[in-house]
Amino acid sequence: RVSPEVLLKQLDIMKVPERKDFVWHKMCLDGTIPQTIGGGIGQSRLCQYMLRCAHIGEVQHGWYDPKEVSALKAAGIRLLGLGEFE
């Protein structure tokens, strides 16, 4: 789980405070999404590694910023949940 406090600490450690403006980060920080959202991230990351996927969205359904989706599609990355595997 990532609490707002932990997220801010991680961003500070990594020296990437600008990520606070990313959609998921904003939602986590302002309490729009609960800390318990998601689950199985370790399993998904293992699948991503084993299948040599470039993006977690190739092995785990999720919501992504439309701009990110467009960029990923342009790079040939197909995300689950977008109806691309029918």
N, C-alpha and C positions, 0 to 999 in steps of 0.2 A: 504494500500500500504506500501511496505517496500523499502525505499531508501537505497543506500549503507551506508549513514551516520547513519541512524536509525538502520540498521542491525549491524553495528560495535558497536554502543552504547548498543544494546540489548545483544550482545555476551559478551561485557565487564561487564555489570551489572550481567549477569548470570555466569561470570567467566568461559566461555567456548570458549576461542579464537581459539582453535583447529578446531572448526566447520567452520572456514573460508576456510578450505580445502575441505569441502563437495561440491559435484558437484553443487547443486542449489545455495549455498552460494557464491561459486566462480563466477558463472554466474551472479548473482545479483550484486556482488561487481565490476566485470569488465565491466558491462554494456551489456553483451551478451543478457540478457533477460530484457525487459522493466519493469518498476515499476508496470505497469498496468496488468501484466500477471495474469491470474487466475480470480477470482471473485466468490462470493457466498461462501467464506470460512466459514462464520458463519453458513450458511445453511448446509454445508457439515459436519461441526463439530457437529451441532445439530443432524443430521441424524446419524452420527457415534455414538454419545452418546445414542440416542434412540434405535438404532439397536444393541448396545453393540459390536461394531466393534473394533478390536484392532488397525487397521490402516486406515487412511483417504482414502487410495486407494481402500478400500472396498466399498466406497460410492461415490467416485469422480474419474473420469478418469484423469490420469496424466502420466508424464514420470518419471521413477524411475531408479536409477543406477542399472545396471544388477546384481551387487553383492548384493544389497539390495533385489532385486526381488528373487534371489536364497535363501537368508536367510529367507525371508517371506514365500516362498513356502515350505521350510523345516519345518517351524513352522505351516504349514497348513492354511496360510492366502492367500486367493485368491483375486487378484487385478483386478479391472475392466479394460477392454481394452486389456487384454492378451488372449482373445479368450477362456477363461476357463468356460464361462457360456453358451456356445452354446448347 
